[in-house]
Amino acid sequence: MKTYEPITEEIVGKLKKIVGDKFVWTDEDHLEQYKTDEETDPRKFHRPEAVVAPASTEEVAAILKLANAARFPVTPRSGGTSVSDGAIPVCGGLVLLMERMDKILEVSPEGMYLKAQAGARTGDVQQAARQQGLFYAGDPCSADSCLIGGNLATNAGGDKAVRYGTTRNQVHAIEVVLPNGEIAHLGTRSKKNTTGYCLDQLVIGSEGTLGIITEVTLKLLPQAPYKSDVLAIFTDQDKATGIVPVLLREGLNPTSVEFMDNAFVRASSDYSKLNLGHYEDGSYVILTLETFDEEEMDRKLIKLDELCQANGAVEVGMADDRVWTLRKNCLESTRVLSKVMTSDDFVVPLDKIARTINELSREAQNYPFRVFTLAHAGDGNLHFSILKGDLSDEEWEQALDAFHAKAYQYVYAMGGKLSGEHGIGAKKVKQLAALADPGELYMMQTIKKALDPLDILNPGKVLAVY
Ligand SMILES: Cc1cc2nc3c(=O)[nH]c(=O)nc-3n(C[C@H](O)[C@H](O)[C@H](O)COP(=O)(O)OP(=O)(O)OC[C@H]3O[C@@H](n4cnc5c(N)ncnc54)[C@H](O)[C@@H]3O)c2cc1C
């Protein structure tokens, strides 16, 4: 693996000159705090040598110029909610915090856009849009703790992607500091654009390997006045997953179609101290409809009820916010059951999602770990939470590798991919190298080398360190 130069006292002094003495840390507490993100396995932790919090795009640029001159790696970090080891400084060096760049700069009701610094909290972006009667459609379940730049870097999905698409669909333009410290303004607010390469979309979803996003211009939408959440409960998991293609085919255009298996229903009900029915035997499908017309909502709700009943639901009812508390607590609810766990993020074409959930969750029963299944079912995106429990490190690794080998093969045979929304991070670098189309891998490596010849920015993420 490539070796980098250490961050010396002299470099720390230069960093302090760039951002101010108060915003560079080398003390034990900070180095310990930033050795991981949502990763729970201590074997994956890496301590940085220093942590820095710039306040402007120019400061970010100066830090990257210094990093190239002194040859130390830089890991950008927003909310640190990555579940793919994306914010872990796997090669040491510097962790660069985005949290001071947190301003909402402009909300334009006329132009229906919002400009913010990349360190603005996603929940604050949503709130700022709401205050103007508008709506920002990006909504990962971590919206209260992640930052908008982190969402762009990972092309985050979430509960509303069925109707509105993922984060990349919500973006007009970005400002980005390239690995060598140059500043680029990419994208446009115009509806059409064929003016050269589509570089904004290349940077979005590149997980901080091609540039540090410092400012974002986001699309806003009108807020639909009518919104209904529905909980459909099934006691037969195959029927629960089988409802997804039916709903999408019938033109209901749902905003959310979320699936929780019975293991997640129990875990999250216990964690949230809620019981919404069929705790013992139910799989849940949570559906959200939005309309601009009351009668249209009534018609859609009747149709939804009919379709769920006809496809085997044992209960269909209007749901309140408690159903979203259950859904959003899923990940946390399994954390209390096992200190070490991992979360998969497969994505398959929509017509394959029911089959994939059912076959892979059945396959998972053959291994000595506990598996909980969750899906943004309307996007074909499946999350398995796999718990280490009392297994030894060796047993855990063996079982996980054996399951993953089967699961990856299955998902790719279905026309799917390794990650629907969490990204490759450091966690799936080897798998991407093994599974990606050779031409695709060649393009990724060539672009990375061209923009970051010294492999300074977020090395060891998406691609192996060269
Ligand atoms: C409880 C929970 C629920 C979740 N639900 C969802 C969900 O519904 N949908 C979903 O997609 N994900 C979800 N996630 C995963 C995670 O929240 C997303 O990946 C999120 O977009 C990460 O944002 P962050 O601000 O925490 O970024 P971080 O974790 O800090 O960083 C993520 C990656 O982006 C890079 N990066 C960060 N900021 C920048 C920047 N400004 N410029 C360039 N690169 C940068 C980092 O180096 C890292 O590689 C969930 C996580 C948790 C813990």
Ligand as a Chemical Component Dictionary entry (heavy atoms), coordinates in Angstrom:
data_LIG
# 
_chem_comp.id                   LIG 
_chem_comp.type                 NON-POLYMER 
_chem_comp.pdbx_formal_charge   0 
_chem_comp.three_letter_code    LIG 
# 
loop_
_chem_comp_atom.comp_id 
_chem_comp_atom.atom_id 
_chem_comp_atom.alt_atom_id 
_chem_comp_atom.type_symbol 
_chem_comp_atom.charge 
_chem_comp_atom.model_Cartn_x 
_chem_comp_atom.model_Cartn_y 
_chem_comp_atom.model_Cartn_z 
_chem_comp_atom.pdbx_ordinal 
LIG C1  C1  C 0 -29.734 5.367  11.284 1  
LIG C2  C2  C 0 -29.231 5.537  9.889  2  
LIG C3  C3  C 0 -30.132 5.589  8.839  3  
LIG C4  C4  C 0 -29.676 5.732  7.525  4  
LIG N1  N1  N 0 -30.581 5.808  6.522  5  
LIG C5  C5  C 0 -30.160 6.012  5.262  6  
LIG C6  C6  C 0 -31.111 6.114  4.197  7  
LIG O1  O1  O 0 -32.315 6.032  4.400  8  
LIG N2  N2  N 0 -30.630 6.307  2.950  9  
LIG C7  C7  C 0 -29.281 6.417  2.700  10 
LIG O2  O2  O 0 -28.897 6.615  1.549  11 
LIG N3  N3  N 0 -28.370 6.314  3.680  12 
LIG C8  C8  C 0 -28.769 6.122  4.954  13 
LIG N4  N4  N 0 -27.842 6.011  5.958  14 
LIG C9  C9  C 0 -26.404 6.137  5.639  15 
LIG C10 C10 C 0 -25.855 7.596  5.746  16 
LIG O3  O3  O 0 -26.667 8.374  6.607  17 
LIG C11 C11 C 0 -25.789 8.249  4.368  18 
LIG O4  O4  O 0 -24.805 7.611  3.591  19 
LIG C12 C12 C 0 -25.474 9.769  4.418  20 
LIG O5  O5  O 0 -25.673 10.329 3.140  21 
LIG C13 C13 C 0 -24.075 10.095 4.922  22 
LIG O6  O6  O 0 -24.044 11.469 5.224  23 
LIG P1  P1  P 0 -23.046 12.049 6.305  24 
LIG O7  O7  O 0 -23.286 13.510 6.361  25 
LIG O8  O8  O 0 -23.182 11.361 7.595  26 
LIG O9  O9  O 0 -21.655 11.749 5.626  27 
LIG P2  P2  P 0 -20.362 11.014 6.206  28 
LIG O10 O10 O 0 -20.737 9.716  6.803  29 
LIG O11 O11 O 0 -19.595 11.941 7.041  30 
LIG O12 O12 O 0 -19.552 10.764 4.857  31 
LIG C14 C14 C 0 -20.010 9.866  3.887  32 
LIG C15 C15 C 0 -18.998 9.791  2.734  33 
LIG O13 O13 O 0 -18.966 11.012 2.014  34 
LIG C16 C16 C 0 -17.701 11.663 2.115  35 
LIG N5  N5  N 0 -18.003 13.077 2.333  36 
LIG C17 C17 C 0 -18.631 13.626 3.393  37 
LIG N6  N6  N 0 -18.822 14.925 3.196  38 
LIG C18 C18 C 0 -18.323 15.220 1.976  39 
LIG C19 C19 C 0 -18.246 16.405 1.203  40 
LIG N7  N7  N 0 -18.724 17.562 1.633  41 
LIG N8  N8  N 0 -17.672 16.330 -0.022 42 
LIG C20 C20 C 0 -17.180 15.159 -0.497 43 
LIG N9  N9  N 0 -17.217 14.019 0.208  44 
LIG C21 C21 C 0 -17.796 14.042 1.427  45 
LIG C22 C22 C 0 -16.999 10.978 3.261  46 
LIG O14 O14 O 0 -15.592 10.977 3.108  47 
LIG C23 C23 C 0 -17.569 9.579  3.184  48 
LIG O15 O15 O 0 -16.893 8.837  2.200  49 
LIG C24 C24 C 0 -28.276 5.829  7.278  50 
LIG C25 C25 C 0 -27.367 5.772  8.338  51 
LIG C26 C26 C 0 -27.831 5.625  9.625  52 
LIG C27 C27 C 0 -26.828 5.570  10.733 53 
# 
loop_
_chem_comp_bond.comp_id 
_chem_comp_bond.atom_id_1 
_chem_comp_bond.atom_id_2 
_chem_comp_bond.value_order 
_chem_comp_bond.pdbx_ordinal 
LIG C1  C2  SING 1  
LIG C2  C3  SING 2  
LIG C2  C26 DOUB 3  
LIG C3  C4  DOUB 4  
LIG C4  N1  SING 5  
LIG C4  C24 SING 6  
LIG N1  C5  DOUB 7  
LIG C5  C6  SING 8  
LIG C5  C8  SING 9  
LIG C6  O1  DOUB 10 
LIG C6  N2  SING 11 
LIG N2  C7  SING 12 
LIG C7  O2  DOUB 13 
LIG C7  N3  SING 14 
LIG N3  C8  DOUB 15 
LIG C8  N4  SING 16 
LIG N4  C9  SING 17 
LIG N4  C24 SING 18 
LIG C9  C10 SING 19 
LIG C10 O3  SING 20 
LIG C10 C11 SING 21 
LIG C11 O4  SING 22 
LIG C11 C12 SING 23 
LIG C12 O5  SING 24 
LIG C12 C13 SING 25 
LIG C13 O6  SING 26 
LIG O6  P1  SING 27 
LIG P1  O7  DOUB 28 
LIG P1  O8  SING 29 
LIG P1  O9  SING 30 
LIG O9  P2  SING 31 
LIG P2  O10 DOUB 32 
LIG P2  O11 SING 33 
LIG P2  O12 SING 34 
LIG O12 C14 SING 35 
LIG C14 C15 SING 36 
LIG C15 O13 SING 37 
LIG C15 C23 SING 38 
LIG O13 C16 SING 39 
LIG C16 N5  SING 40 
LIG C16 C22 SING 41 
LIG N5  C17 SING 42 
LIG N5  C21 SING 43 
LIG C17 N6  DOUB 44 
LIG N6  C18 SING 45 
LIG C18 C19 SING 46 
LIG C18 C21 DOUB 47 
LIG C19 N7  SING 48 
LIG C19 N8  DOUB 49 
LIG N8  C20 SING 50 
LIG C20 N9  DOUB 51 
LIG N9  C21 SING 52 
LIG C22 O14 SING 53 
LIG C22 C23 SING 54 
LIG C23 O15 SING 55 
LIG C24 C25 DOUB 56 
LIG C25 C26 SING 57 
LIG C26 C27 SING 58 
# 
